[in-house]
Amino acid sequence: MRLRGSVVAAANVRNGLGFAAVLLALPMLHASAQIPGDAEKRMREAAPKAATVRPRRARTVLIWNTPAAYMDQDPHKGYCIPYGEAAMRLLGEQSGAFRPVVSDDVAMFLPENLRRFDAIVLNNASGPWIKPTEADLPRLRSAGTTIDAVETALRKSLLDWLEAGHGIVGMHYAVAGNPQWPEFTALLGAKFTGHPWNEEVGVKLDAPGSPLTRAFDGKPFRIADEIYEFGPPYERAKLNVLLSLDTAATNMGVPWITRKDGDFAQAWTRRQGKGRVFYCGFGHRWEVWTNPCVMRFFLDGIQWACGDLVAR
């Protein structure tokens, strides 16, 4: 289900109609309207038909897209975002692991709305998306009366929610979101510093025994995608790195490589308070969502973020 620009939804939640009732009252709008049907068919075929582990209870996951106010400047509009949205929605619908709710409405980050979600998937969301616009303020009066005051309140709401025991899953360019908020960059564990590769590369498993990498059957693999490198606050010792670029099986002659230590992590987890953060740099080329192993990997990451799959 998609809540896009859901002014009515936010108002009804505040007026006591109830979040579940609002969801049921809104039309079902899917990413299938934005991507070719044959592409969605291939993605559906790749998506797991069952959850990796049985959810401990019914889960609801927010699939968060770049808000409309910032979408024009988003380098992934019209391509990565609709495909990523469809992939994450299909994971929930087909596996039964969670109920996906798609939104770009910053009102979702009010405490009374955020508490309804077990996890958030940051679907390539970029720009200063936690910052409301003047047009948003009338719907956010419970958080303040100015843009700065509301942004401060929404930042606190998100951090409190995470640290209380919920989860965040970051996909690809989500790592570059909210550049005005250093704590958000620290939350995800790294800063985007470039994408030297947009070709097939080798990937190694840094944690081959982890339940979070079981989708790859303990074996290195190859993938064609836009591959990032990362900078501070990235520190391998502070993260549980799951996947890294296999430099021996990758073209290291491409320009724009700035790291000198050969450490090109591509997926990791970290803890913040009681909360769980899973990040993976894959998700630029839509074809990655037709890879059953990648789809299972993201499903496992979401189930871990929700607190159902037990792993480090």
N, C-alpha and C positions, 0 to 999 in steps of 0.2 A: 504494500500500500504506500502511496506517495502522498505526503503532505507538503505541497509546494506553495509557498507564500500563504501559509494557512492562518490568515488573520482571524477567520471565524473560529478555527480550532482553538487557537490560543485564548481568545475571548471566552469561549464556552468552557474551557478548562477552568479559567479563573472564576467563572460564574457558577461553578458547581455542577455542570452537566456531566463531568467525568471524562477522563481521558479515553477509556475504552469506548464509551458511547460516541465520542467525537470521531474516533477511528472508524467505527462502523457506519457512521453517517456520511463519511466522505467517499467520493467516487474512487474506484480502483483505477489508477493510472500507472501503467508500467513502461519500462524502458523499451519494450518491444515496439512502441510507437516511434522510437527514435533510431532504431537499428534495423537492418535488413532481417527479414524473417529467417532466411537460411543461416545467418550468423547466430541468431538466438537458438535455432534448432541444434546447431553444433555445440553451443555452450550447454544447452540442456542435456545433450547426450553425454557430455563430459562431467557434469555435476553429479556428485554421489547421490545415490537413491536412498541412502539411510545415514543417520547420524553415526559418527565414529563411536561415541558413547551415549548412553541414554541420558537425556537431560534430567537433572535432579528435580526440576519443576519446569513449568512452561516458561520459555524465555522470549523476550522481545528485544530486538536489536535495531538501533537507529542507523540507517545508512545515510551518512551526512555528505551532502554535496555543497559545492561553493554557492553561497547565496547570490541571488540575482544581481544585487548591487555590485558584486565583484566579478561576475561571470565574464563580462566583456574583456577583462584583462587576464582571464584564466587561459594559459596556454593549452589546456586540455579540454576546453569546451567543445562540445559537438563530436568528440571522438572518445578519448579515454574515459571521460565521466559517464556517458550513457552506457558504454560497454561494461565498465566496472560496476555500475549500478545494476545492470541486468544480471551480471555474474553473481553478485552478492545476494540479490533477491532470489535467484534460482537456487543458490545453496540452501537458503532457509526453506523455501517452498518444497523442494524435492526431498531434502533430508529429514525435514520435520524437527531439526535441531533448534530452530528459533523462528519467531514470526518477524519478518523484515518490515520495517516502516521507513520509507524514504522521505527525507525532508531537506529543505534548504532554509527553513524558518528559524532564525536565531532565538525565537521564543522557546524553542525546544530545550534551551539551556537554562531556562528558569528552574529553580530547584523543584518546584511542584510538578514540572513536566519531566525533568531529567530522571527523577526517581522511578519513573515507570519503565526505564530501560535497564537491561542487564549489561549491555555493552554498546559501544558506538564503533562503527566502521567509518573511518575518514577516507572517503572515496576520492582521492586526488584533490581534496579540498585545499584551495590555496587562497592567497590574499589574506588580509587581516580580518578573517571571517567572524571572529568573536566580537568585533566592534560593530555595534548597531549603526544604522543611519538615522537621520532625522525622521524619516518616514516610519521607522520601527518604533520610535519612542512611545507613541500613544498606547501601544500594545505591551509595553514593558514597564509601566508605571510602578509596578510592585518592586522593581529593582532600582529605580531612581528616575530623575527628571532630566538629566543631561547625558550626552553620549559617553563622556568619561566616567560618570558615576555608574551607568548601566554596564559599561564594559568591565569595570572593576568588579561589579557584582556577579557578572556572568563568569568571569575568570574564576572567582572564588567558588562559585557554584560547581563548575566543572571539576576543579581540583578536589573539593570536598567530596563530591560524588565518587570520583576515582579512588581516593584514599580510603573511603569507607568500605571498599571491597568490590568495586565494579571493574569493567575492562574497556580498553581502547585498542582498536586494531587500525594501524596506519598503513595505507597503500601508496606506494610510489611517491608522487609529488606532495603527499600530505606532509612529508617531512619539512617542506618549505613553507607551510602555512603559518600564519600569525607571526611574521617576522618582527613585529613591534612588541612581542611578548616573549622575553628570554626564557621564562619558566616553561613555556610550551615547547620550545626547542629542547630544553633539558628533559622534559617529560618523554619525548620521543627518542631521546638518546643520541641525537646526532644532528648536524646541519648539512643540508645539501650544498655541495661545492661544485658539481658539474656532472655531465654524463658523457664521458669519453667514448663509450661504446654504444652503437645502435646496430647490432649485428649478433650473430651467434657466438656465444661464449661458453666456457666450461664453468661448472659450478661444483664445488665440493661440499660435503657435509661436515660441519665442524662438530656437530653433536649427533653422530649416527645412531646412538642408542636412545635418543630422546623420543618419547611418544609424539612429539611435535614434528619429527622428520620421518615418521614411519611411512608416509606416502611415497617416499623415494626408495624404499626397500634397502636402505643402507648403502646405496650406490651413488657415485657422482653422476652428473647428467649434463646435458647441453640444452641451452635455451636461447632463442632469438628474441631480444627485447632491448629497450633503451636501459642501459646499465649505469647506475650512479656510482660516484665516489662520495665519501662523507668526511667532514671535518669536525673540529671541536663543537660541542662537548663530547664527541665520540671518543670513547676509551674502551678498548676490548675488555679490559679487566673489570669494568663496571657493568658489563652486559653479559647475557647468556647468548653468545653468537651461535646461530643455527646453521646458516649457509654463508659461504664466501666465494668470491671469484677464484677459480682455479687458474692462477696466472700461467702455469705450465701448459694449459690447454686453451689459452686465450691469446688473441692478437694483442701483444703489448706494445706494438709499434704505432698505435693510434695517437694522434695529438691530444693535447689538453689533459694528460694525466699529471696530477700535481703531487699525489702521495708518493713518497720515496721508500716507504717501508713495505710495500706490497700487500698491505692489509686492506682488502676491499670487501668488508662484510656486506652481505646482501639481505640478511634476515636475522632478527634477534628478539629476545624478550627482556623485560626488566620489571622490577616491582617498584611500586610507589605507595607507601603506606600498606594497606591491605589490598590495594589495587594491582591490576595486571596490564601491562602494555606489550603488545605484539606488533612488530613492524616488519614489512617486507618491501623491498624496492621494486619488485616486479609489478607490472600492471599498465605498461604504456601501449604495447601492441595488443590489439584485441585478440589475436590468435593465442595468446597465453591462456586465455579462458577456455580454449578448446582442449587443453592438456589436462587429462584426468588427475595427474599427480599434483599439478599446481592447484587445481580446484579443491582436492582433498586437503592439501597443505593449508589453504586459507580456511576451509571449514574447521580443521583442527585448531587453527589459531583462534577462530571465533569461539569455539567451544571451550578452549582454555581461558579466553578472556571472560567468558560468562561464568567460569568456575566449575564447569562440568568435567572437562578433561584434566586429569592430574598430571602435571609435569613441573619441572623446575621453573 
